Structure formats: structure tokens, C-alpha cells
Amino acid sequence: MPRFGIDRTRNLINHLPRRWKQVVLIAFDFTALSFAVWAAYSLRLNTLFRPDEKHLWIMASAGLIAIPVFARFGLYRAVIRYLPERAFWTIANAVIASTLLWVFILFALEMSRMGTVPRSVPAIYCVLAILIAGGSRFAAKYLLWAPIRRKYSGQVVIYGAGVAGSQLAAALQRDGNKYVVGFLDEEKSLHGRDVAGVRVYAPDQLPHLMDTTGVDEVILSIPSIDSARRQQIVADLTQYQVKIRALPAIADLASGRYLISQIREIDIDDVLGRSSVPADPQLLQQMIEGRAILVSGAGGSIGSELCKLIVKWNPRKLVLFEANEFALYQIERLLNKRTSIPVIPVLGSVTDDALVRRTLKAQSVQVVFHAAAHKHVPLVEANVLEGVRNNVFGTRTIAAAAYDAGVENFVLISTDKAVRPTNVMGATKRWAELIVHEYADRAQAAGTRQKFCAVRFGNVLGSNGSVVPLFKEQIAAGGPVTVTDEEMTRYFMSIHEAAELIAQAGALSEGSDIFLLEMGDPVRIRDLAENMIRLAGLSIRSAANPSGDISISVIGSRPGEKTHEELFYDPASAKPTRQPKILRAARNSGEQKTIENNLRQLSDALNAEDEALARRTLFDLVHERDFGQHSSQVIPISAARKS
């Protein structure tokens, strides 16, 4: 058939209503099966058979009997373009069943002396009917639809048959990227109908579509749905071995950040079940609008997300303070595309006192978000002196400069690892919290109305050095995915949510506060790994499933690593604030003491390059300030290594 004729035939079939397609197929089967009876007679008699009126009825009876049997076997429910090869056996079984029923009726006619049929005719008819019924369907599939399917890189179903879904289907097929097998939609009135030329199925039909059409990807096209419902849908889909992606949020589509044809990967936070609380615009406006703001560590994961948030709320200017040249270049370039607000890049370390002071003064900075820190636990554990230099003395440098420059708000980005720390990174962040407290006390005593606070939270999904990018890399490489401990848990939140809550916490500060971001329930790291493997459309290799795609390997805990992290020293003392996701921690009585003497001791250890002394000094202060009668609950890492 010429190419033009194939395209016209396919378009004609596509535009027929479903019932008319079934009528056409039934009419074809009736005609084809009647022809098969005639051919069986011709082969049996070894001549072209000329039927009389009685034989015409016998020929017609074969088709009339077969059609309801075919319907019972589901041959008129199957869509020919998606017909799997194994459906040939279903067709064969349907033909055999209808032939046996036809033979029974013919036998009854013979017993009533209404006519006889040669015994070999039904057998020949059965073979011919299988070849005609099956061959015609597969010929139509490969002749009409296989050519257009070969140009696509994969087969997908779109979850959501609304306007966005139909636009996405058209875009995917137009661009020759993915072949859209069908829609999944919960609206029962749409089931079995065609939207934009694509069939709509119930969501529970996904396993059937995977079996019969080879679907390997589901695209969520429900951009306006609330996060709780999205999480439920994603959780339901992860039980199947399909890759899951999504259309961007409706706000991103409306703002022009994405086109309808651009699809994002499903974020792991889509399946973690965190409830979303809208940001308080008054708090964000109060903290940001019309003010000169400096973000240290501006090129890092938290720092860069803070910068993206800040430019949306019209600050007077934004100063990017970053030690990594490439990271600074990247975030400055990105922000300049998004805003006309002055963005000032400053290349340097927060340990450079002269540079920090010069920058704060020259830019008349009013707000500092201090996100610059070394945070990778094993690396800081192996580089104690650099961890102390950057995390402790870098915080002291920028906090002292901010106090002297009259900065109105100073916000330290801290971590849950600062609570009863068992590693150097956590201990240095606890020291950073104590330093910020000290300058808050000085501001309060001097009546400067400056507010110094710290914001403590757990892991951020997708941040630099976190477990999520590592798992993605391991999955892309074919595994194994490495988990340090089967029972290890961590708190997680999205980068965007963390940035919003950090900015709001700064506005809530009364001075000398530690704010705790409500992180929900801790997540078992092994469960996180399994969910990420399933989201990639892969299966988990295990003893129960040795043919799976990706294995999970338990490699043992790393130095200084806790099995479970904490956000509170005393959960009962945490006070709510006007933002439900932000709590204010009660201050320990030991925090009233100055840490100047301790800082001098730590500085001496740093100058002497004495790692053991620096480590011991770090944990001695933490024990003195935070544990007291609870000191038995933690083993300092120095003691743990000796044991």
C-alpha cells in the first residue's frame, strides 16, 4: 500500500468512534469467517465450491456463532495498534471454541437430517479462521501503526486527560519524542473514550497496558493538583516498574518558566509525604523587601536557593559572598537572568576578616544569611583543622563583623547534627550556634536592637553532598546503591521549603534564638533508596528477586555517623511560632557563659596544627555546655576512636 494510502487509512480509523470501529471489525470477521468456510469446502473438494442456499446458511452460521465467542474472549475490547504478540493465542483459543460450538450445531443439524457437512471441513475451517482472524489483526497493526511507532524513543501513558494532558500528548507526538499509548484518569465518564485521538483508561489498567503495550513511563499531567494528592498518586505508581515523570507546576507554566512539552523528573520529596504549609508573605516581605542582603555561601545548595527566593521579594540589593569561583559565576549568571535588582558578587572566604568587613560596610548590608560551611561529615572528619577554621572561626569572623557594622538581622544556617554531636562537623556547627548566641547577648546588652539567630534543620533533598544525588548517580551507573546502615534514619525537606522557612525564621527572631524547622517524620534511608530505584522505573535486586535491576548494599556506618539524628535537646521545651513549621527552642542555661576562653584554646590548637587538641577542645565545650547530667548519652568521637 503506498505511503499516502496508509496515512489516510490510519487517520480515517483514528477518527472513527469506538463503537463504529467495533462494528467494522465485527463485519470484517463475519465476512472473513464465512469466506473461511467456503475456502474449507473448496480445499476439501479440490475445486472451487459453488454453495447453494443451504450451504450459504452453513457459511453464515460460522460467523454468527464466532462473533459472540470473540466478544466473550475480549477480541473487540483490544486495541489493534497495541495488540501484543501473545494475543495470537487468545485469538486461536477463541476460534477453536467457536469452531467446537459450530461443530455441535452442525451435528445437531445432521441428526435432524437437515444436511451434512464433510468432517474435515470444520478442521480446515479452524486453521483458516485462526490465520485470517489473527493474521488480519497483526497485519493491520504492523502495516498501519508500526511505522509511526518506530520513530519514538519510548512508550508512555499520561496521567490526567485534561487540557494540559491533551496538549502534552500533542507536543510529544509532534516532536517525535514519545509514543503516547493512552491516558490514565480517575474520571469514570472518560473511561473508554478518546481524547485528542488517545484512549482514556482507569488508573488500575496500568498493569494491563504495561503487559500489552510495553509502556515504560508514566507522565503526571495534573499541574494544579494539591501536593497531598500528588504524593498519593506517586506512591501508588511506585509499585509498578515504570519511570515516573511530571509536568511542572501550574505556577511555573503560567510564569513561562516551562513549556507544556517540558517534563521534569519526579522529585523524591513527591513520595516522602511531607505536608505543605504556605509561606507567610508578611514574614518574607518584612525580612527581605527593600533591604540590602548578603548571603554567604551563595553558590551552595542552600545559599543559592535562598538567593533565588530573595530576588522574588524585591530587596534593595543582593550581595553574593562565595569562596568557589565557578559556583559564584553560576549563581550570579542565573540571578541576573531573573531580576534587574543589583546583584553584587564577592569572591572570598568568610575567614577573611578584612574582606568581610569591607563588604558589609561598602554595601551597607542590613541582613546576613550565613550559609557558608563545610558540611560533608566524612570529609570534615578527615580534615578537622579546615572544618574548625571555616565553620567555627568563619562564623566568628562574619558574626563579629556584622555586629560591628550594625547589621540588623543575622541568621546562621545550622544543622540537626549540632544536637549531641558525635562528629566534627556537628560539633563545629554547635560552636557556631554558641558564637551567634554570644553576639546576640552583646547586642541585647548594648541595646543595639540587632537580632542574631540560628535556624536548625535536617537534610535537604538534592543538596550538594547529600545522599539523594549519590543515589541518583549510583542508579544511573547500574548500582549497587550503598546504604551505611539498614536502620539509619534522617529528616528530609525540599531545598525550596528550607529556604522559605529560613527567611521567615529570620523575621520571627527576637534575638538569641534557635529556630527548629519542623521536619515531619524521619525517613529510613533504605526506604529512600528503594523509592528512588522504583521512581527510575527499575526493580530491586534481592534474594527474593535475583533478576532485579539494582541491588542495595549495606556498607557500614562511617566515622562519627549517628543512626538517628535529633532536632531538639529537649523536645518538650520547644515553643510554637506563628508559622506552624517553625519552632523556637528554649535556651540552655549554660549558653549564658562566654566562650572567649574556649575560642582562644581552639585558636591555639589551630595555629599549632594540633588536630588531636582541636578535636578534644571541640567536644569538651559541647559536653560542658549541653550534656551536663546527660553526658552519658553520648560518646565523644575522640573517646570512641580510642575505644
C-alpha positions in Angstrom: 0.0 0.0 0.0 1.5 3.4 -0.9 2.6 5.7 2.0 -0.1 8.2 1.2 -2.8 5.5 1.3 -1.5 4.1 4.6 -1.6 7.5 6.2 -5.1 8.2 5.0 -6.4 4.8 6.2 -4.8 5.3 9.6 -6.3 8.8 10.0 -9.7 7.5 9.0 -9.6 4.7 11.5 -8.3 7.0 14.3 -11.2 9.4 13.8 -13.9 6.7 13.9 -15.9 6.5 17.2 -15.0 3.4 19.2 -18.4 1.7 18.6 -18.0 2.2 14.8 -14.6 0.6 15.0 -16.1 -2.4 16.7 -18.9 -2.6 14.1 -16.3 -2.5 11.3 -14.3 -5.3 12.9 -17.4 -7.4 13.5 -18.5 -7.0 9.9 -15.0 -7.9 8.8 -14.9 -11.0 11.0 -18.3 -12.2 9.8 -17.3 -11.8 6.1 -13.8 -13.3 6.7 -15.1 -16.4 8.6 -17.8 -17.0 6.0 -15.1 -16.9 3.4 -13.0 -19.4 5.5 -15.9 -21.9 5.4 -16.1 -21.5 1.6 -12.3 -22.0 1.4 -12.5 -25.1 3.6 -15.1 -26.6 1.3 -13.0 -25.7 -1.8 -9.9 -27.3 -0.3 -11.9 -30.4 0.8 -13.5 -30.9 -2.6 -10.4 -29.8 -4.5 -12.4 -27.4 -6.7 -14.0 -24.0 -6.4 -17.0 -24.6 -4.3 -20.4 -23.2 -5.5 -22.7 -23.0 -2.5 -26.4 -23.4 -2.7 -28.9 -21.8 -0.3 -28.4 -24.4 2.4 -24.6 -24.0 2.3 -24.9 -20.2 2.4 -26.7 -20.6 5.8 -24.0 -23.0 7.0 -21.3 -20.5 6.0 -23.2 -17.6 7.7 -23.7 -19.7 10.8 -19.9 -19.9 11.4 -19.6 -16.1 11.6 -22.8 -15.7 13.6 -21.6 -18.2 16.2 -18.0 -16.9 16.3 -18.8 -13.2 16.9 -20.3 -13.6 20.4 -17.5 -16.0 21.3 -14.9 -13.5 20.1 -16.6 -10.8 22.2 -16.5 -13.1 25.2 -12.8 -13.6 24.7 -12.3 -9.8 24.6 -11.2 -9.5 20.9 -13.4 -6.5 20.4 -12.1 -4.7 23.5 -8.5 -5.0 22.5 -7.0 -2.0 20.6 -5.3 -3.4 17.5 -2.5 -0.8 17.5 -1.4 -2.2 20.9 -2.0 -5.9 20.3 0.7 -7.9 21.9 2.2 -10.9 20.2 0.8 -13.3 22.8 -2.7 -12.2 21.9 -2.4 -14.6 18.9 -3.0 -17.5 21.3 -6.1 -15.7 22.7 -7.4 -15.4 19.1 -6.6 -19.1 18.4 -8.5 -20.2 21.6 -11.5 -18.0 20.6 -11.5 -19.6 17.1 -11.2 -23.1 18.5 -14.0 -22.5 21.0 -16.3 -21.1 18.3 -15.5 -24.0 15.9 -16.4 -26.6 18.6 -19.7 -24.8 19.1 -20.3 -24.6 15.4 -19.5 -28.4 15.0 -22.0 -29.1 17.8 -24.7 -27.2 15.9 -23.8 -28.9 12.6 -24.0 -32.2 14.4 -27.5 -31.3 15.6 -28.5 -30.4 12.1 -27.2 -33.7 10.8 -29.1 -35.6 13.4 -32.3 -33.8 12.3 -31.5 -34.8 8.7 -31.3 -31.1 7.6 -28.0 -31.6 5.9 -24.4 -32.9 6.3 -21.0 -31.4 6.3 -17.8 -33.2 5.5 -16.0 -34.0 8.7 -12.7 -32.4 7.5 -14.3 -29.1 6.7 -14.5 -27.8 10.3 -10.9 -28.8 10.9 -9.7 -27.0 7.8 -12.0 -24.0 8.7 -10.5 -23.8 12.1 -7.0 -23.5 10.8 -8.0 -20.9 8.1 -10.0 -18.9 10.7 -7.1 -18.7 13.0 -4.8 -17.5 10.2 -7.4 -15.0 8.9 -8.6 -13.6 12.3 -5.1 -13.4 13.8 -3.2 -12.5 10.6 -5.5 -9.7 9.7 -5.2 -8.0 13.1 -1.5 -8.2 13.2 -1.1 -7.2 9.6 -3.2 -4.1 10.4 -1.1 -3.4 13.5 2.3 -3.6 11.7 1.2 -2.1 8.4 -0.7 0.9 9.8 0.9 1.7 13.2 4.3 0.1 13.4 5.9 2.7 11.0 4.9 5.6 13.3 5.9 3.8 16.5 9.4 3.1 15.3 10.3 6.7 15.3 9.6 7.2 19.0 12.2 6.6 21.8 9.7 5.0 24.2 6.0 4.5 25.0 4.3 6.4 27.7 0.9 6.9 29.3 -0.2 10.3 30.6 -1.9 10.5 34.0 -4.5 13.2 33.5 -6.7 13.6 30.4 -7.4 17.3 30.9 -6.3 20.3 28.8 -2.7 20.1 29.9 -2.6 16.3 29.2 -4.0 16.6 25.7 -1.6 19.5 24.9 1.3 17.4 26.3 0.2 14.4 24.2 0.1 16.5 21.0 3.5 18.0 21.8 5.2 14.6 22.5 3.8 13.1 19.3 4.5 16.1 17.2 8.1 16.3 18.4 8.6 12.5 17.7 9.8 12.0 21.2 7.5 9.6 22.9 4.6 7.5 21.7 1.5 8.1 23.8 -0.3 4.9 24.4 -3.1 6.3 26.4 -4.3 8.5 29.2 -5.0 7.4 32.8 -7.7 9.4 34.5 -9.9 8.9 37.6 -13.0 10.4 35.9 -15.2 7.4 35.1 -17.1 9.2 32.4 -13.9 9.4 30.3 -13.0 5.7 30.5 -13.1 4.1 27.1 -13.3 7.4 25.3 -10.7 9.0 23.1 -9.2 12.4 24.0 -7.1 14.1 21.3 -7.1 10.7 19.5 -5.8 8.8 22.5 -7.8 6.3 24.6 -8.5 7.0 28.2 -8.2 4.2 30.8 -8.8 3.8 34.5 -5.6 4.1 36.6 -5.9 0.4 37.7 -5.5 -0.5 34.0 -1.8 0.5 34.1 -0.5 -3.1 34.6 -2.6 -4.3 31.7 -1.2 -1.5 29.5 2.4 -2.4 30.6 1.8 -6.1 29.7 0.1 -5.4 26.3 1.8 -2.3 25.0 5.3 -2.2 26.6 4.6 1.1 28.5 7.8 2.0 30.4 7.0 5.6 31.6 4.1 7.5 33.2 4.0 11.3 33.0 1.9 13.1 35.5 -0.1 15.8 33.8 -2.0 17.2 36.7 -0.2 20.5 37.4 -3.0 22.1 39.5 -3.4 19.2 41.9 -2.5 19.7 45.6 0.7 18.2 47.0 -1.0 15.6 49.2 -2.9 14.1 46.3 0.2 14.2 44.1 2.1 12.3 46.8 -0.6 9.6 47.0 -0.6 9.2 43.2 3.1 8.9 43.0 3.1 6.4 45.9 0.6 4.3 44.1 2.6 4.3 40.9 5.9 3.4 42.5 4.6 -0.2 43.0 4.9 -0.7 39.2 8.2 -0.9 37.3 7.8 2.3 35.3 9.7 5.5 35.3 7.6 8.4 36.6 8.0 12.0 35.4 5.7 15.0 35.8 4.6 18.2 34.1 5.8 21.3 36.0 3.5 23.0 38.5 0.8 25.3 37.1 2.5 28.3 38.5 5.7 27.5 36.6 3.7 27.0 33.4 1.8 30.3 33.9 5.0 32.2 34.6 6.6 30.9 31.4 9.5 29.1 33.1 8.4 25.9 31.4 6.7 24.9 28.1 3.9 22.4 28.1 6.3 19.9 26.4 8.9 20.2 29.1 8.7 17.4 31.6 10.6 17.3 34.9 11.9 14.2 36.8 9.7 13.3 39.8 11.4 14.6 43.0 11.9 12.1 45.8 10.0 14.6 48.1 6.9 13.7 46.0 6.8 10.4 47.8 8.0 11.4 51.3 4.6 12.5 52.3 5.5 15.9 53.8 2.6 18.2 54.3 3.0 21.6 52.8 2.3 24.9 54.7 2.2 28.0 52.6 4.8 30.6 53.3 3.7 33.7 55.3 4.1 36.6 52.8 4.2 39.2 55.6 7.2 37.5 57.2 9.1 37.2 53.9 8.3 40.8 53.0 9.4 42.0 56.4 12.7 40.2 56.1 13.6 41.0 52.5 11.7 43.8 50.8 13.8 47.0 50.3 16.8 45.7 52.3 20.4 45.1 51.4 21.0 41.4 51.9 24.2 39.4 52.0 24.2 35.6 51.6 27.5 33.8 52.5 28.0 30.5 50.7 25.7 31.9 48.0 26.8 29.3 45.4 26.0 26.3 47.6 22.7 24.4 47.6 21.0 26.2 50.5 22.7 29.6 49.7 21.7 29.5 46.0 18.1 28.6 46.8 18.0 31.4 49.3 19.2 33.8 46.7 16.5 32.7 44.2 13.9 33.3 46.9 15.3 36.7 47.9 15.2 38.2 44.5 11.5 37.4 44.2 10.8 39.7 47.2 12.4 42.9 45.9 15.4 43.5 48.1 17.3 46.8 47.5 20.4 44.7 46.6 21.8 41.2 47.0 25.4 40.5 47.8 26.7 37.1 46.9 29.6 36.0 49.1 31.2 32.8 47.9 34.7 31.2 48.0 34.2 29.0 45.0 34.7 30.9 41.8 32.7 28.7 39.5 29.8 28.5 41.9 29.8 32.3 42.2 29.8 32.7 38.5 26.9 30.3 38.1 24.6 31.8 40.7 25.3 35.4 39.5 24.5 34.5 35.9 21.3 32.7 36.9 20.1 35.6 39.1 20.9 38.3 36.5 18.6 36.4 34.1 15.8 36.6 36.6 16.0 40.0 38.1 17.0 43.6 37.5 17.9 44.1 41.2 21.6 44.8 41.8 23.5 41.6 42.3 27.0 42.1 43.7 29.4 39.1 43.5 32.1 38.9 46.1 34.8 36.2 45.7 36.4 35.2 49.0 36.2 33.3 52.3 34.3 34.2 55.4 37.5 33.6 57.3 39.0 36.8 55.6 38.1 39.4 58.2 39.2 42.4 56.2 37.2 41.4 53.1 34.1 40.6 55.2 34.2 44.0 57.0 34.9 45.9 53.8 32.0 44.2 52.0 29.5 44.8 54.8 30.4 48.5 55.0 30.7 49.2 51.3 27.3 47.6 50.5 25.5 48.9 53.7 24.3 45.4 54.4 21.3 45.1 56.7 20.6 41.3 56.6 23.1 38.4 56.6 22.2 34.8 55.9 25.3 32.8 56.9 25.2 29.6 54.9 28.9 29.2 54.2 30.2 26.0 55.8 31.9 22.7 55.3 29.1 20.2 55.9 30.2 16.8 54.5 30.6 14.6 57.6 33.3 12.2 56.5 35.3 14.9 54.7 35.3 17.2 57.8 36.1 14.2 60.0 39.2 13.7 57.9 40.1 17.4 57.8 39.5 18.6 61.3 41.6 21.8 61.2 40.0 23.1 58.0 36.5 22.2 59.4 37.3 24.2 62.5 38.8 27.1 60.6 35.8 27.5 58.2 32.8 26.5 60.4 33.9 28.0 63.8 36.2 30.9 63.0 34.5 31.7 59.7 31.3 32.1 61.7 33.1 34.2 64.4 34.6 36.5 61.7 31.3 37.2 59.9 29.3 37.5 63.1 31.8 39.9 64.7 31.9 42.0 61.5 28.1 42.1 61.3 27.8 43.2 64.9 30.4 46.0 64.4 28.8 47.1 61.1 25.4 47.4 62.7 23.7 44.6 60.6 20.1 44.4 61.7 19.5 40.7 61.2 22.0 37.8 61.3 20.7 34.3 60.5 23.0 31.3 60.9 22.1 28.2 58.9 22.7 25.3 61.4 22.0 21.5 61.3 20.4 18.8 63.3 23.9 17.3 63.7 24.7 20.1 66.1 22.4 18.3 68.7 24.5 16.0 70.8 27.2 15.8 68.1 29.2 12.7 67.5 31.2 14.1 64.6 33.5 17.1 64.0 31.1 18.7 61.6 28.2 18.7 64.1 30.5 19.9 66.9 31.7 22.9 64.7 28.1 23.8 63.9 27.2 23.7 67.6 30.2 26.1 68.3 28.8 28.3 65.5 25.4 28.4 67.3 27.1 29.4 70.6 29.1 32.2 68.8 25.9 33.6 67.4 24.3 33.5 70.9 27.2 35.4 72.3 26.8 38.3 69.8 23.0 38.2 70.3 23.7 38.7 74.0 26.2 41.6 73.3 23.6 43.3 71.1 20.9 42.9 73.8 23.3 44.3 76.5 24.3 47.2 74.3 20.7 48.0 73.2 21.6 48.0 69.5 18.3 46.1 68.6 20.4 43.8 66.3 19.0 40.3 66.1 21.2 37.2 65.9 19.6 33.8 65.5 20.3 30.3 64.2 18.0 28.0 62.2 18.5 24.3 62.7 17.1 21.6 60.4 17.9 18.2 58.9 18.9 17.0 55.4 17.9 18.9 52.3 16.9 16.8 49.4 19.3 17.2 46.5 21.8 19.4 48.3 25.5 19.2 47.5 27.0 16.2 49.1 23.6 14.7 50.3 22.5 11.1 49.8 20.0 11.8 47.1 22.4 12.9 44.3 24.7 10.0 45.4 21.8 7.5 45.0 20.9 9.0 41.6 24.5 8.6 40.4 24.6 5.0 41.6 21.3 4.1 40.0 22.4 5.7 36.7 25.6 3.6 36.9 23.6 0.4 37.4 24.2 0.1 41.1 24.7 -1.0 43.7 23.1 1.7 45.9 25.1 1.9 49.1 23.4 2.3 52.5 25.5 2.6 55.6 23.0 1.0 58.0 19.7 -0.8 57.5 18.0 1.1 60.3 19.6 4.5 59.7 17.0 7.4 59.5 17.3 11.0 58.6 15.0 14.1 58.5 14.4 15.5 55.0 12.8 18.5 53.4 13.0 20.2 50.0 15.5 22.9 49.3 12.7 25.4 48.4 10.8 24.7 51.6 14.0 25.1 53.7 14.8 28.4 52.1 11.4 29.8 52.7 11.4 28.7 56.3 14.9 30.1 56.9 13.8 33.6 55.7 10.7 33.5 57.7 12.6 32.4 60.8 14.8 35.4 60.5 11.7 37.7 60.6 10.5 35.9 63.7 13.7 36.4 65.6 13.6 38.3 68.9 17.4 37.9 69.3 19.4 34.9 70.6 17.0 32.4 69.1 17.5 28.9 67.8 14.7 28.0 65.5 13.9 24.4 64.6 12.2 23.6 61.3 9.5 21.0 61.6 10.9 18.1 59.5 8.0 15.7 59.8 8.8 12.0 60.5 12.3 10.7 60.0 12.8 8.7 56.8 14.6 5.3 56.8 17.5 5.6 54.3 16.9 2.1 52.9 13.3 3.1 52.1 14.5 6.2 50.4 16.9 4.1 48.3 14.1 1.7 47.3 11.8 4.5 46.4 14.4 6.1 44.2 15.1 2.9 42.4 11.4 2.4 41.7 11.0 6.0 40.6 13.6 5.3 37.9 11.4 2.5 36.6 13.7 -0.2 37.8 13.3 -3.1 40.2 15.3 -4.0 43.3 17.6 -7.0 43.1 17.5 -9.1 46.2 17.4 -12.8 47.3 13.7 -12.8 46.6 14.2 -11.1 43.2 17.6 -12.2 41.9 16.8 -10.9 38.4 16.1 -7.3 39.6 17.9 -4.3 38.1 19.6 -2.6 41.0 20.9 -4.1 44.3 21.2 -2.3 47.6 24.5 -2.8 49.5 24.9 -2.2 53.3 28.5 -0.9 53.8 28.5 0.0 57.5 28.4 3.4 59.3 31.1 6.0 58.6 33.2 7.6 61.4 31.1 10.0 63.6 27.8 9.0 61.9 24.7 8.6 64.0 22.0 6.0 63.3 19.3 8.6 64.2 19.6 12.4 64.2 17.8 14.7 66.6 16.5 18.3 66.2 16.0 19.0 69.9 18.0 18.8 73.2 14.6 18.9 75.0 11.6 18.4 72.7 9.2 19.4 75.4 10.7 22.9 75.7 10.2 23.8 72.0 7.7 26.7 71.6 5.4 27.2 68.6 5.6 30.4 66.5 3.1 32.0 64.1 4.5 29.8 61.3 3.4 26.2 62.1 6.6 24.7 60.5 8.9 26.8 62.7 9.5 26.1 66.4 11.6 28.2 68.9 14.0 26.1 71.1 14.4 27.0 74.7 17.9 28.2 75.6 20.2 26.1 77.7 21.3 27.8 80.9 25.0 27.0 80.1 24.7 29.2 77.0 24.9 32.4 79.1 28.6 31.9 79.7 31.1 33.5 77.3 33.1 31.2 75.1 36.0 33.5 74.5 38.4 31.4 76.5 37.4 28.3 74.6 37.9 30.1 71.3 41.4 31.1 72.3 42.2 27.4 73.2 40.8 26.3 69.8 42.7 29.0 68.0 45.9 27.8 69.7 45.3 24.3 68.6 44.6 25.5 65.1 47.8 27.6 65.0 49.8 24.7 66.3 48.1 22.5 63.7 47.4 20.0 66.5 44.4 18.0 65.2 44.0 15.9 68.4 43.9 19.0 70.6 41.4 20.8 68.3 39.2 17.7 68.3 39.4 17.4 72.1 38.7 21.2 72.6 35.7 21.0 70.3 34.0 18.2 72.2 35.0 19.4 75.7 33.0 22.6 75.2 30.0 20.7 73.8 30.0 18.4 76.8 30.3 21.3 79.2 27.5 23.4 77.7 25.0 20.8 76.5 25.2 17.5 78.2 25.8 18.0 81.9 24.0 15.3 83.7 23.1 13.8 80.3 26.7 13.3 79.3 26.4 9.5 79.4 24.1 9.7 76.4 26.9 10.5 74.0 30.5 9.3 73.5 32.8 11.9 72.1 34.4 10.8 68.9 37.9 11.1 70.4 37.0 8.7 73.1 35.1 6.5 70.6 38.2 6.2 68.5 40.4 5.3 71.5 38.0 2.5 72.5 
